[in-house]
């Protein structure tokens, strides 16, 4: 064979392969870009549909640069409950505080039977009852009064949205603490059966795990809800989930309400750009009380004060004094109070 012809043929083949690779790369880039634009538009539409102010808007807060708090409110407004709008209660409450400097998150689960002051009712009651007065607004005020931190944003999700979001993500991996036989979201008895150990759950199974109250108590229930919320975060930021975002946005539909704008939500992706953020779960310590003939969960004052301090420090509302001596603590707090008093009102 002519060596010159052979080299030319081989070179032509190499060039052809390179052209094919380049064409595929450009095509892939175009597809990814187009999909990205598609997702953005879909997300904007979903957030616009879900947007509903709750009267606590603080225009000075910017998630991209400030420490913020978000209250997650889970409600059961299903047809099976046959509840009127003014009788819906919050079934799950989790406050997340986000520190912008170190991109850390703290999750505090508030037991639904927590005995606390409800501003819109003017009396103390179970915090689950707050929602019935004025929806998210009443619940937000009650949480602010209880934990002594501002709630900057809220996200209200019913059972349908919870199930559909998890299913859209392809399920979540959680550790089931014990064997469970529980009713499903339609109140069908013994419809969900889970085995102890690490399991991959669909939306209906995850809801059953989050809701069950027959195997432990409200504190453990709160821990399970924190674990599930963290698992959803893990799944959402995983590399393989980007192709599922379109389904997630569709799942939200009319089953979620929030006062987070599309711009706000986009800013929160900063917390996940380097992978899973540092998440710490916090438990409110208390005790069961039946002294009035009605069950309440009453918080221990020392535990409540400690958690209030943790959250205030995490949000930058007070000096972090955890590593200071007493004299240094007094000095730091004095400086903080001085700065606060000198700030224009």
TIMARBA-747049 format. One record per atom (N, C-alpha, C, CB): x, y, z. Coordinates in steps of 0.2 Angstrom, whole numbers, padded with zeros to 4 digits, always signed. Glycine has a CB too. Example, Ala and Ser with C-alpha at 12.3 -4.5 7.8 and 13.67 -1.06 7.14 Angstrom:
<sites>
+0066-0028+0039;+0062-0022+0039;+0066-0016+0039;+0057-0022+0045;+0064-0011+0035;+0068-0005+0036;+0064+0000+0039;+0070-0003+0029;
</sites>
This chain:
<sites>
+0004-0006+0000;+0000+0000+0000;+0004+0006+0000;-0005+0000+0006;+0002+0011-0004;+0006+0018-0004;+0005+0021+0003;+0002+0022-0009;+0012+0022+0006;+0012+0025+0013;+0009+0032+0013;+0019+0025+0015;+0010+0035+0008;+0007+0042+0008;-0001+0042+0008;+0009+0046+0002;-0004+0037+0004;-0011+0037+0004;-0013+0034+0011;-0013+0032-0001;-0009+0029+0014;-0011+0026+0020;-0012+0032+0026;-0006+0021+0022;-0006+0036+0026;-0006+0041+0031;-0012+0046+0030;+0001+0045+0031;-0013+0048+0024;-0019+0052+0022;-0025+0050+0025;-0019+0054+0015;-0026+0043+0023;-0032+0040+0025;-0033+0040+0033;-0033+0032+0023;-0028+0038+0036;-0028+0038+0044;-0029+0045+0046;-0021+0036+0047;-0026+0050+0043;-0027+0057+0046;-0034+0059+0044;-0022+0062+0042;-0037+0057+0039;-0044+0059+0037;-0049+0056+0042;-0046+0056+0030;-0047+0050+0044;-0051+0046+0049;-0051+0050+0056;-0049+0039+0050;-0045+0052+0058;-0044+0055+0064;-0048+0062+0064;-0037+0057+0065;-0047+0065+0058;-0051+0072+0058;-0059+0071+0058;-0049+0075+0051;-0061+0065+0055;-0068+0064+0055;-0070+0062+0062;-0069+0057+0050;-0066+0058+0066;-0068+0057+0073;-0068+0063+0077;-0063+0052+0076;-0063+0067+0076;-0063+0074+0080;-0069+0078+0078;-0057+0078+0078;-0071+0078+0072;-0077+0082+0070;-0083+0079+0073;-0078+0082+0062;-0084+0073+0073;-0090+0069+0076;-0090+0071+0084;-0090+0062+0075;-0084+0070+0087;-0084+0072+0094;-0086+0079+0095;-0077+0070+0097;-0083+0084+0091;-0084+0091+0092;-0092+0092+0091;-0080+0095+0087;-0095+0089+0086;-0102+0090+0085;-0106+0088+0090;-0104+0087+0078;-0104+0082+0093;-0108+0079+0099;-0107+0084+0105;-0106+0072+0100;-0101+0086+0106;-0100+0091+0112;-0104+0097+0111;-0093+0092+0112;-0104+0100+0105;-0108+0106+0104;-0116+0105+0105;-0107+0109+0097;-0118+0099+0102;-0125+0097+0102;-0127+0096+0110;-0126+0091+0098;-0123+0093+0113;-0124+0092+0121;-0124+0098+0124;-0118+0087+0124;-0120+0103+0123;-0120+0109+0126;-0126+0113+0124;-0114+0114+0124;-0128+0113+0118;-0135+0116+0116;-0141+0113+0120;-0136+0116+0109;-0141+0106+0120;-0146+0103+0124;-0146+0105+0131;-0145+0095+0123;-0140+0105+0134;-0140+0106+0142;-0142+0114+0143;-0133+0106+0144;-0140+0118+0138;-0142+0125+0139;-0150+0126+0138;-0138+0129+0134;-0152+0122+0133;-0159+0123+0132;-0163+0120+0138;-0161+0119+0125;-0161+0114+0140;-0164+0111+0146;-0164+0116+0152;-0161+0104+0148;-0158+0119+0153;-0157+0124+0158;-0162+0130+0158;-0150+0127+0159;-0163+0132+0152;-0168+0138+0151;-0175+0135+0152;-0168+0140+0143;-0176+0129+0150;-0183+0126+0151;-0184+0125+0158;-0183+0119+0147;-0179+0123+0162;-0180+0122+0169;-0182+0129+0173;-0174+0119+0172;-0178+0134+0171;-0179+0140+0174;-0186+0143+0173;-0173+0145+0171;-0188+0142+0166;-0195+0145+0165;-0200+0141+0169;-0196+0144+0157;-0199+0134+0169;-0204+0130+0173;-0203+0132+0180;-0202+0122+0172;-0198+0133+0183;-0197+0135+0190;-0200+0142+0191;-0189+0135+0192;-0199+0146+0187;-0202+0153+0188;-0210+0152+0188;-0200+0158+0182;-0213+0148+0184;-0220+0147+0183;-0222+0144+0190;-0222+0143+0177;-0219+0139+0192;-0221+0135+0198;-0221+0140+0204;-0216+0129+0200;-0215+0144+0205;-0215+0149+0211;-0220+0154+0210;-0208+0152+0211;-0221+0157+0204;-0226+0162+0203;-0233+0159+0206;-0227+0164+0196;-0234+0153+0204;-0241+0150+0206;-0241+0149+0214;-0242+0143+0203;-0235+0147+0217;-0235+0146+0224;-0234+0152+0228;-0229+0141+0225;-0233+0158+0225;-0231+0164+0229;-0237+0166+0233;-0228+0169+0224;-0237+0167+0239;-0242+0170+0243;-0239+0173+0249;-0247+0164+0245;-0239+0180+0250;-0236+0183+0255;-0240+0182+0262;-0236+0191+0254;-0237+0182+0267;-0240+0181+0274;-0240+0187+0279;-0237+0175+0277;-0238+0192+0276;-0238+0198+0280;-0232+0200+0284;-0244+0198+0285;-0226+0195+0283;-0220+0196+0287;-0214+0198+0282;-0219+0189+0290;-0216+0201+0277;-0211+0203+0272;-0206+0208+0274;-0214+0205+0265;-0199+0206+0274;-0194+0211+0276;-0190+0212+0270;-0190+0208+0282;-0191+0218+0267;-0188+0220+0260;-0180+0221+0261;-0191+0226+0257;-0178+0221+0268;-0171+0222+0269;-0167+0216+0269;-0170+0226+0275;-0170+0210+0269;-0167+0204+0269;-0166+0201+0262;-0171+0199+0273;-0159+0199+0261;-0157+0196+0255;-0154+0189+0256;-0153+0201+0251;-0157+0184+0254;-0154+0177+0255;-0147+0176+0252;-0159+0172+0252;-0145+0180+0247;-0139+0179+0244;-0133+0182+0249;-0138+0183+0238;-0135+0187+0253;-0130+0190+0257;-0131+0190+0265;-0129+0197+0255;-0138+0189+0267;-0139+0189+0274;-0141+0182+0277;-0146+0193+0275;-0140+0181+0283;-0143+0176+0287;-0150+0176+0287;-0140+0175+0294;-0154+0170+0286;-0161+0170+0285;-0164+0164+0289;-0163+0170+0278;-0170+0164+0290;-0174+0159+0293;-0180+0157+0288;-0176+0160+0300;-0181+0151+0288;-0187+0148+0284;-0191+0143+0288;-0185+0145+0277;-0198+0145+0289;-0202+0140+0292;-0205+0135+0288;-0207+0144+0297;-0204+0129+0288;-0208+0124+0284;-0214+0122+0288;-0203+0118+0283;-0220+0122+0285;-0226+0121+0288;-0229+0115+0284;-0231+0127+0288;-0230+0109+0287;-0234+0104+0284;-0241+0104+0286;-0230+0097+0286;-0246+0104+0282;-0253+0103+0284;-0256+0098+0280;-0256+0110+0282;-0262+0095+0284;-0266+0090+0281;-0273+0094+0279;-0267+0084+0285;-0273+0095+0273;-0280+0098+0270;-0283+0094+0265;-0279+0105+0267;-0282+0087+0266;-0285+0082+0262;-0292+0082+0262;-0282+0075+0263;-0296+0080+0257;-0303+0079+0257;-0305+0074+0262;-0305+0077+0250;-0301+0069+0264;-0303+0064+0268;-0304+0067+0275;-0297+0058+0269;-0301+0072+0277;-0302+0075+0283;-0308+0080+0284;-0295+0080+0285;-0310+0081+0278;-0316+0086+0277;-0316+0092+0282;-0323+0081+0279;-0310+0095+0282;-0309+0101+0286;-0311+0107+0282;-0302+0101+0288;-0314+0112+0286;-0315+0119+0283;-0309+0122+0283;-0321+0122+0287;-0308+0128+0279;-0302+0132+0279;-0300+0134+0286;-0302+0138+0274;-0304+0136+0290;-0303+0139+0297;-0302+0133+0302;-0308+0144+0299;-0301+0127+0300;-0300+0122+0305;-0294+0118+0303;-0306+0117+0305;-0290+0120+0298;-0284+0116+0296;-0279+0118+0302;-0282+0118+0289;-0275+0112+0303;-0270+0113+0308;-0263+0111+0305;-0271+0109+0314;-0258+0114+0308;-0251+0112+0305;-0249+0105+0308;-0246+0117+0307;-0247+0101+0304;-0246+0094+0306;-0238+0093+0308;-0248+0089+0301;-0234+0098+0305;-0227+0097+0306;-0224+0105+0305;-0223+0093+0300;-0220+0106+0310;-0217+0113+0310;-0209+0112+0310;-0219+0118+0315;-0205+0114+0306;-0198+0114+0306;-0195+0121+0304;-0195+0109+0301;-0191+0124+0309;-0188+0131+0307;-0181+0129+0305;-0189+0135+0313;-0179+0132+0299;-0172+0132+0297;-0169+0138+0297;-0172+0129+0290;-0163+0139+0301;-0159+0145+0300;-0153+0144+0296;-0157+0147+0308;-0152+0149+0292;-0146+0148+0287;-0141+0153+0288;-0149+0148+0280;-0135+0151+0289;-0130+0156+0290;-0126+0157+0284;-0125+0154+0296;-0126+0163+0281;-0123+0164+0275;-0115+0164+0275;-0125+0171+0272;-0112+0165+0280;-0105+0165+0280;-0102+0158+0279;-0102+0168+0287;-0104+0153+0283;-0102+0147+0283;-0106+0142+0279;-0100+0144+0290;-0112+0145+0276;-0117+0141+0273;-0119+0134+0277;-0114+0138+0266;-0120+0136+0283;-0123+0130+0288;-0130+0131+0289;-0119+0130+0294;-0134+0126+0291;-0141+0126+0292;-0142+0122+0298;-0145+0122+0286;-0147+0125+0302;-0149+0122+0308;-0156+0121+0308;-0147+0127+0315;-0159+0115+0309;-0166+0113+0309;-0169+0112+0316;-0167+0107+0304;-0174+0115+0318;-0177+0114+0324;-0184+0112+0323;-0177+0121+0328;-0186+0106+0325;-0193+0103+0324;-0197+0105+0331;-0193+0096+0323;-0203+0108+0329;-0207+0110+0335;-0213+0105+0335;-0210+0118+0334;-0213+0102+0341;-0219+0097+0342;-0225+0100+0341;-0218+0093+0349;-0230+0097+0338;-0236+0100+0336;-0241+0102+0342;-0240+0095+0332;-0239+0098+0348;-0243+0099+0354;-0240+0104+0359;-0245+0093+0357;-0234+0107+0357;-0231+0112+0361;-0235+0117+0364;-0225+0115+0357;-0235+0118+0370;-0239+0123+0374;-0236+0130+0373;-0241+0121+0381;-0239+0135+0370;-0236+0141+0369;-0241+0147+0368;-0231+0141+0363;-0239+0153+0368;-0244+0158+0367;-0245+0159+0360;-0241+0165+0370;-0252+0160+0358;-0254+0161+0351;-0256+0168+0351;-0260+0156+0349;-0252+0173+0348;-0254+0180+0348;-0261+0181+0345;-0249+0183+0344;-0263+0178+0340;-0269+0179+0336;-0275+0177+0341;-0270+0176+0330;-0274+0172+0346;-0279+0170+0350;-0279+0174+0357;-0279+0163+0351;-0273+0177+0358;-0272+0180+0365;-0272+0175+0371;-0278+0185+0366;-0270+0169+0369;-0270+0164+0375;-0265+0159+0373;-0277+0161+0377;-0263+0155+0378;-0259+0149+0377;-0263+0143+0375;-0255+0148+0383;-0260+0139+0370;-0263+0134+0367;-0258+0129+0364;-0269+0136+0362;-0260+0124+0361;-0255+0120+0356;-0254+0124+0350;-0259+0113+0355;-0247+0124+0348;-0245+0128+0343;-0248+0125+0336;-0237+0127+0342;-0250+0119+0336;-0254+0116+0330;-0260+0120+0328;-0255+0109+0331;-0263+0123+0334;-0270+0127+0333;-0269+0134+0330;-0273+0127+0339;-0263+0136+0330;-0262+0143+0327;-0264+0144+0320;-0254+0145+0328;-0263+0139+0316;-0264+0139+0309;-0271+0141+0307;-0262+0133+0305;-0276+0138+0312;-0283+0139+0311;-0285+0147+0311;-0287+0135+0315;-0281+0151+0314;-0283+0158+0315;-0282+0162+0309;-0280+0161+0321;-0276+0162+0306;-0275+0166+0301;-0269+0163+0296;-0273+0173+0303;-0270+0156+0296;-0265+0153+0291;-0258+0153+0293;-0266+0155+0284;-0253+0154+0288;-0246+0154+0290;-0244+0160+0294;-0242+0155+0283;-0248+0166+0293;-0246+0172+0297;-0247+0170+0305;-0251+0177+0295;-0252+0167+0307;-0253+0166+0314;-0248+0161+0317;-0260+0163+0315;-0246+0156+0312;-0241+0151+0314;-0234+0154+0315;-0241+0145+0309;-0233+0159+0310;-0226+0162+0310;-0225+0166+0316;-0226+0167+0304;-0231+0170+0318;-0230+0174+0324;-0229+0170+0330;-0237+0179+0325;-0233+0164+0331;-0232+0160+0336;-0225+0157+0337;-0237+0154+0336;-0222+0155+0331;-0215+0153+0331;-0210+0158+0333;-0213+0150+0325;-0211+0164+0331;-0207+0170+0333;-0207+0171+0340;-0209+0176+0329;-0213+0171+0343;-0214+0172+0350;-0211+0167+0354;-0222+0173+0352;-0211+0161+0352;-0209+0155+0355;-0201+0155+0355;-0211+0148+0353;-0198+0156+0350;-0191+0155+0349;-0187+0161+0349;-0189+0151+0342;-0190+0167+0349;-0187+0174+0350;-0182+0175+0344;-0184+0174+0356;-0184+0173+0338;-0180+0174+0332;-0186+0176+0326;-0176+0168+0330;-0184+0180+0322;-0188+0182+0316;-0189+0176+0311;-0186+0188+0313;-0195+0175+0309;-0196+0171+0303;-0196+0175+0297;-0202+0166+0304;-0191+0174+0293;-0191+0178+0287;-0195+0176+0281;-0183+0179+0284;-0196+0169+0280;-0199+0166+0275;-0203+0160+0278;-0195+0165+0269;-0208+0158+0274;-0211+0152+0276;-0212+0148+0269;-0218+0153+0279;-0213+0141+0270;-0215+0137+0265;-0220+0132+0267;-0209+0133+0262;-0226+0132+0265;-0232+0128+0267;-0233+0123+0262;-0238+0132+0268;-0233+0116+0264;-0234+0111+0259;-0239+0106+0262;-0227+0107+0258;-0243+0104+0258;-0248+0099+0260;-0246+0092+0259;-0255+0100+0257;-0249+0087+0261;-0247+0080+0260;-0246+0078+0253;-0252+0075+0263;-0250+0080+0248;-0250+0079+0241;-0243+0081+0238;-0256+0082+0237;-0241+0087+0240;-0235+0090+0237;-0229+0086+0240;-0234+0098+0239;-0229+0085+0247;-0224+0081+0250;-0223+0074+0246;-0226+0079+0257;-0228+0071+0245;-0228+0064+0241;-0225+0065+0234;-0234+0061+0241;-0228+0070+0231;-0226+0071+0224;-0219+0073+0223;-0231+0075+0220;-0217+0077+0227;-0210+0080+0226;-0205+0074+0227;-0208+0085+0232;-0206+0070+0233;-0201+0064+0234;-0202+0059+0228;-0203+0061+0240;-0208+0058+0225;-0208+0054+0220;-0205+0056+0214;-0216+0052+0218;-0205+0063+0213;-0202+0066+0207;-0195+0066+0207;-0204+0074+0206;-0192+0066+0213;-0185+0065+0214;-0182+0058+0214;-0183+0068+0221;-0187+0053+0213;-0186+0046+0212;-0185+0043+0219;-0179+0045+0209;-0188+0046+0224;-0187+0043+0231;-0181+0045+0235;-0187+0035+0231;-0181+0044+0242;-0176+0046+0246;-0174+0040+0250;-0178+0052+0251;-0167+0041+0252;-0164+0036+0257;-0164+0038+0264;-0157+0034+0255;-0168+0034+0268;-0168+0036+0275;-0167+0030+0280;-0175+0039+0277;-0166+0031+0286;-0165+0025+0291;-0172+0024+0295;-0159+0026+0296;-0175+0019+0293;-0181+0018+0297;-0179+0015+0304;-0186+0013+0293;-0182+0018+0309;-0179+0016+0316;-0182+0010+0319;-0181+0022+0321;-0188+0007+0316;-0191+0001+0318;-0196-0001+0313;-0194+0002+0325;-0198-0007+0313;-0203-0010+0309;-0210-0006+0310;-0205-0017+0310;-0213-0004+0304;-0219+0001+0305;-0224-0002+0300;-0217+0008+0303;-0230-0002+0303;-0236-0003+0299;-0241+0002+0300;-0240-0010+0301;-0242+0006+0295;-0246+0013+0296;-0251+0014+0290;-0240+0018+0296;-0256+0018+0292;-0260+0020+0286;-0257+0025+0281;-0266+0024+0289;-0260+0025+0275;-0257+0029+0270;-0260+0036+0270;-0258+0026+0263;-0259+0040+0265;-0262+0047+0265;-0269+0047+0264;-0258+0051+0259;-0272+0042+0262;-0279+0041+0261;-0283+0038+0267;-0281+0037+0254;-0279+0037+0272;-0282+0034+0278;-0283+0027+0278;-0288+0038+0281;-0281+0023+0273;-0281+0016+0272;-0277+0013+0277;-0280+0014+0265;-0280+0009+0281;-0277+0006+0287;-0272+0000+0285;-0282+0003+0292;-0266+0000+0288;-0261-0005+0287;-0258-0005+0279;-0263-0012+0289;-0259+0001+0276;-0257+0001+0269;-0250+0002+0268;-0261+0007+0266;-0246+0004+0273;-0239+0005+0272;-0235+0001+0277;-0237+0013+0273;-0231-0003+0275;-0227-0007+0279;-0219-0006+0278;-0228-0015+0278;-0216-0004+0283;-0208-0003+0282;-0204-0007+0287;-0207+0005+0284;-0198-0009+0285;-0194-0013+0289;-0188-0009+0292;-0191-0019+0285;-0186-0011+0298;-0181-0007+0301;-0174-0007+0297;-0179-0010+0308;-0171-0001+0297;-0165-0001+0293;-0165+0004+0288;-0163-0008+0290;-0159+0005+0284;-0159+0010+0279;-0163+0007+0273;-0151+0011+0277;-0168+0012+0271;-0173+0010+0266;-0173+0016+0261;-0179+0009+0269;-0175+0014+0255;-0176+0019+0249;-0184+0019+0249;-0173+0017+0242;-0187+0025+0251;-0194+0026+0251;-0197+0030+0246;-0195+0029+0258;-0203+0029+0244;-0206+0033+0239;-0210+0038+0244;-0212+0029+0235;-0214+0043+0240;-0217+0048+0244;-0222+0046+0249;-0220+0053+0239;-0226+0041+0247;-0231+0038+0252;-0228+0035+0258;-0236+0033+0248;-0223+0031+0257;-0219+0028+0263;-0216+0033+0267;-0214+0023+0260;-0213+0038+0264;-0209+0044+0268;-0214+0047+0272;-0206+0048+0263;-0220+0049+0269;-0226+0052+0273;-0228+0048+0279;-0232+0054+0269;-0229+0042+0278;-0231+0037+0284;-0226+0037+0289;-0232+0030+0281;-0219+0037+0287;-0214+0038+0292;-0214+0044+0296;-0207+0036+0289;-0215+0050+0292;-0215+0056+0295;-0221+0057+0300;-0215+0062+0290;-0227+0054+0298;-0233+0056+0302;-0234+0051+0308;-0239+0055+0297;-0232+0045+0308;-0234+0040+0313;-0232+0043+0320;-0230+0034+0312;-0237+0042+0324;-0237+0044+0331;-0238+0038+0336;-0242+0049+0333;-0238+0032+0333;-0240+0026+0337;-0234+0022+0340;-0244+0021+0333;-0228+0024+0338;-0222+0020+0340;-0218+0023+0345;-0218+0018+0334;-0218+0030+0346;-0214+0033+0350;-0217+0040+0353;-0207+0035+0347;-0215+0046+0352;-0218+0052+0354;-0217+0057+0349;-0215+0053+0361;-0219+0063+0351;-0218+0069+0347;-0211+0071+0346;-0222+0075+0349;-0207+0070+0351;-0200+0072+0350;-0197+0068+0345;-0196+0071+0357;-0198+0061+0345;-0195+0057+0340;-0198+0058+0333;-0196+0049+0342;-0204+0060+0333;-0208+0061+0327;-0204+0067+0324;-0215+0063+0328;-0203+0072+0328;-0199+0078+0325;-0192+0076+0322;-0198+0083+0331;-0189+0072+0326;-0182+0069+0323;-0183+0066+0317;-0179+0065+0328;-0188+0062+0316;-0189+0058+0309;-0191+0064+0304;-0195+0053+0310;-0195+0069+0306;-0196+0074+0301;-0190+0078+0298;-0201+0079+0303;-0185+0079+0303;-0179+0082+0302;-0175+0078+0297;-0175+0084+0308;-0175+0071+0299;-0171+0067+0295;-0173+0066+0288;-0171+0060+0298;-0180+0066+0287;-0183+0066+0280;-0182+0072+0276;-0190+0065+0281;-0182+0078+0280;-0181+0084+0276;-0173+0085+0274;-0182+0090+0281;-0169+0082+0278;-0162+0082+0276;-0161+0077+0271;-0158+0080+0282;-0164+0072+0271;-0164+0067+0265;-0166+0070+0258;-0168+0060+0267;-0171+0074+0259;-0174+0077+0253;-0169+0082+0250;-0181+0081+0254;-0165+0086+0255;-0160+0090+0253;-0154+0086+0249;-0157+0094+0259;-0152+0081+0252;-0147+0077+0250;-0149+0074+0243;-0145+0071+0254;-0155+0072+0242;-0157+0070+0235;-0157+0075+0230;-0164+0066+0236;-0160+0081+0232;-0160+0087+0228;-0154+0089+0225;-0164+0092+0231;-0149+0089+0229;-0142+0092+0227;-0138+0087+0224;-0138+0095+0233;-0140+0080+0223;-0136+0075+0220;-0135+0076+0213;-0139+0068+0222;-0130+0074+0210;-0129+0075+0203;-0134+0073+0198;-0122+0073+0201;-0137+0067+0200;-0142+0064+0196;-0149+0067+0196;-0142+0057+0197;-0150+0072+0200;-0157+0074+0201;-0158+0080+0197;-0157+0076+0208;-0154+0083+0193;-0155+0089+0189;-0160+0087+0184;-0149+0091+0186;-0160+0081+0181;-0165+0079+0176;-0172+0078+0179;-0163+0073+0172;-0173+0078+0185;-0179+0077+0189;-0182+0083+0191;-0178+0072+0195;-0179+0089+0190;-0181+0095+0193;-0188+0097+0189;-0176+0101+0192;-0188+0096+0183;-0194+0098+0179;-0200+0095+0183;-0194+0096+0172;-0200+0088+0184;-0205+0084+0188;-0207+0087+0195;-0204+0077+0188;-0201+0089+0198;-0202+0092+0205;-0206+0099+0204;-0195+0094+0208;-0205+0103+0199;-0208+0109+0199;-0216+0108+0197;-0205+0114+0193;-0217+0103+0193;-0224+0101+0191;-0227+0098+0197;-0224+0096+0186;-0224+0095+0202;-0227+0092+0207;-0229+0097+0212;-0222+0087+0211;-0226+0103+0213;-0228+0108+0217;-0235+0110+0216;-0223+0114+0217;-0236+0112+0210;-0243+0114+0208;-0246+0119+0213;-0247+0108+0207;-0253+0117+0215;-0256+0121+0220;-0256+0119+0227;-0264+0122+0218;-0251+0114+0228;-0251+0111+0234;-0245+0114+0239;-0249+0103+0233;-0242+0119+0236;-0237+0123+0240;-0238+0130+0240;-0230+0121+0238;-0237+0133+0245;-0237+0141+0246;-0231+0143+0249;-0244+0143+0249;-0229+0149+0247;-0222+0152+0250;-0222+0159+0248;-0216+0148+0247;-0218+0163+0253;-0217+0170+0251;-0210+0171+0249;-0218+0174+0257;-0207+0165+0247;-0200+0166+0244;-0201+0167+0236;-0196+0159+0245;-0198+0172+0233;-0198+0173+0226;-0194+0169+0222;-0197+0181+0225;-0194+0169+0216;-0190+0165+0212;-0182+0167+0213;-0192+0165+0204;-0181+0173+0214;-0175+0176+0215;-0172+0174+0221;-0175+0184+0215;-0176+0174+0227;-0174+0171+0233;-0172+0164+0233;-0180+0172+0238;-0176+0160+0230;-0175+0153+0229;-0169+0151+0225;-0181+0149+0226;-0168+0155+0220;-0161+0154+0216;-0155+0156+0220;-0162+0159+0210;-0156+0161+0225;-0150+0162+0229;-0148+0157+0234;-0152+0169+0233;-0153+0153+0236;-0152+0147+0241;-0148+0142+0238;-0159+0144+0243;-0147+0141+0231;-0143+0136+0228;-0136+0137+0230;-0144+0136+0220;-0134+0143+0232;-0127+0145+0234;-0125+0140+0240;-0126+0152+0237;-0130+0138+0244;-0129+0134+0250;-0127+0127+0248;-0135+0133+0254;-0129+0125+0241;-0127+0118+0239;-0122+0118+0233;-0134+0115+0237;-0119+0123+0232;-0115+0123+0226;-0109+0119+0227;-0113+0130+0224;-0107+0118+0233;-0101+0114+0234;-0103+0107+0237;-0096+0117+0239;-0109+0105+0236;-0111+0099+0238;-0116+0100+0244;-0106+0094+0241;-0117+0095+0248;-0122+0095+0254;-0120+0100+0259;-0123+0089+0257;-0124+0105+0261;-0122+0110+0266;-0121+0107+0273;-0126+0116+0267;-0118+0110+0278;-0118+0107+0285;-0124+0108+0288;-0112+0111+0289;-0128+0103+0290;-0134+0103+0293;-0134+0100+0300;-0140+0099+0289;-0137+0104+0305;-0137+0102+0312;-0144+0102+0314;-0133+0106+0316;-0147+0096+0317;-0154+0095+0319;-0154+0097+0327;-0157+0089+0317;-0159+0100+0329;-0159+0102+0336;-0166+0100+0338;-0158+0110+0337;-0166+0098+0345;-0172+0095+0348;-0174+0100+0354;-0171+0088+0350;-0181+0102+0354;-0183+0105+0360;-0185+0100+0365;-0189+0109+0358;-0182+0101+0371;-0183+0096+0377;-0189+0099+0381;-0177+0096+0381;-0193+0094+0383;-0199+0096+0387;-0202+0089+0390;-0204+0099+0382;-0208+0090+0392;-0211+0084+0395;-0219+0084+0394;-0210+0085+0403;-0222+0078+0395;-0229+0078+0394;-0233+0080+0400;-0231+0070+0393;-0239+0084+0398;-0243+0087+0404;-0250+0085+0402;-0241+0094+0404;-0253+0082+0407;-0260+0081+0407;-0264+0084+0413;-0262+0073+0407;-0261+0089+0416;-0264+0092+0422;-0270+0095+0421;-0259+0097+0425;-0272+0097+0415;-0278+0100+0414;-0283+0096+0411;-0277+0106+0409;-0281+0089+0410;-0286+0085+0407;-0285+0085+0399;-0293+0086+0408;-0281+0089+0397;-0279+0090+0389;-0272+0089+0389;-0281+0097+0386;-0270+0085+0384;-0263+0084+0383;-0259+0090+0380;-0261+0077+0378;-0254+0092+0383;-0249+0097+0380;-0242+0094+0381;-0250+0104+0384;-0238+0097+0377;-0230+0096+0377;-0228+0102+0380;-0227+0093+0370;-0225+0102+0386;-0222+0109+0389;-0215+0109+0389;-0225+0109+0396;-0212+0114+0386;-0205+0114+0385;-0201+0116+0392;-0203+0120+0380;-0195+0113+0393;-0191+0115+0399;-0188+0122+0397;-0186+0109+0400;-0189+0126+0402;-0186+0133+0401;-0179+0134+0399;-0188+0137+0407;-0175+0129+0403;-0168+0130+0402;-0166+0127+0394;-0164+0125+0407;-0169+0122+0392;-0168+0120+0385;-0170+0125+0380;-0172+0113+0384;-0176+0128+0381;-0179+0133+0377;-0174+0139+0376;-0186+0135+0379;-0172+0141+0382;-0167+0147+0382;-0161+0146+0378;-0166+0149+0389;-0158+0140+0379;-0152+0138+0376;-0153+0138+0368;-0150+0131+0378;-0159+0135+0366;-0160+0135+0359;-0161+0142+0356;-0166+0130+0357;-0164+0146+0360;-0165+0153+0358;-0159+0156+0357;-0170+0157+0363;-0154+0155+0361;-0147+0158+0361;-0144+0155+0354;-0143+0156+0367;-0144+0149+0353;-0141+0145+0348;-0143+0148+0341;-0142+0138+0348;-0150+0149+0340;-0153+0152+0334;-0151+0159+0333;-0160+0151+0334;-0152+0163+0339;-0150+0170+0338;-0143+0171+0336;-0151+0174+0345;-0138+0167+0339;-0131+0167+0337;-0130+0165+0329;-0127+0163+0341;-0134+0160+0327;-0133+0157+0321;-0135+0163+0315;-0137+0151+0320;-0140+0166+0317;-0143+0172+0313;-0139+0178+0314;-0150+0173+0314;-0134+0178+0318;-0130+0185+0319;-0134+0190+0323;-0128+0187+0312;-0139+0188+0327;-0143+0193+0330;-0140+0194+0337;-0150+0190+0331;-0135+0190+0339;-0132+0192+0345;-0125+0189+0345;-0135+0189+0352;-0120+0191+0349;-0113+0189+0349;-0113+0181+0351;-0109+0192+0354;-0109+0177+0347;-0108+0170+0348;-0103+0170+0354;-0105+0167+0342;-0105+0168+0360;-0101+0168+0366;-0099+0161+0368;-0105+0171+0372;-0100+0156+0364;-0099+0149+0366;-0092+0148+0368;-0101+0144+0361;-0087+0151+0365;-0080+0150+0367;-0076+0155+0371;-0076+0149+0360;-0080+0159+0374;-0077+0165+0378;-0078+0164+0385;-0081+0172+0376;-0073+0167+0389;-0074+0167+0396;-0079+0171+0399;-0067+0169+0400;-0081+0171+0405;-0087+0175+0407;-0086+0183+0406;-0088+0174+0415;-0080+0185+0408;-0078+0192+0407;-0078+0194+0400;-0071+0194+0410;-0076+0190+0396;-0076+0191+0388;-0083+0191+0386;-0071+0186+0385;-0087+0187+0389;-0094+0186+0387;-0098+0193+0388;-0097+0180+0390;-0096+0195+0394;-0100+0201+0397;-0097+0207+0392;-0098+0203+0404;-0091+0207+0390;-0089+0213+0386;-0092+0212+0379;-0081+0213+0386;-0092+0206+0376;-0095+0205+0370;-0102+0207+0369;-0094+0198+0367;-0106+0205+0374;-0113+0207+0375;-0114+0215+0376;-0116+0203+0380;-0110+0218+0380;-0110+0225+0381;-0109+0229+0374;-0105+0227+0386;-0104+0226+0370;-0102+0230+0364;-0108+0229+0359;-0096+0227+0361;-0111+0222+0359;-0116+0221+0354;-0122+0225+0356;-0118+0214+0355;-0124+0226+0362;-0130+0231+0364;-0128+0238+0362;-0131+0230+0372;-0122+0240+0363;-0120+0247+0361;-0121+0248+0354;-0113+0249+0363;-0119+0243+0350;-0120+0244+0342;-0127+0244+0341;-0116+0238+0339;-0131+0240+0344;-0138+0239+0343;-0142+0246+0344;-0141+0234+0347;-0140+0249+0350;-0143+0255+0352;-0141+0261+0347;-0141+0257+0359;-0135+0261+0344;-0133+0266+0340;-0135+0265+0333;-0125+0266+0340;-0138+0259+0331;-0141+0258+0324;-0147+0263+0323;-0143+0251+0323;-0148+0267+0318;-0154+0271+0317;-0160+0266+0316;-0153+0275+0310;-0165+0269+0319;-0172+0265+0319;-0176+0267+0313;-0175+0266+0326;
</sites>
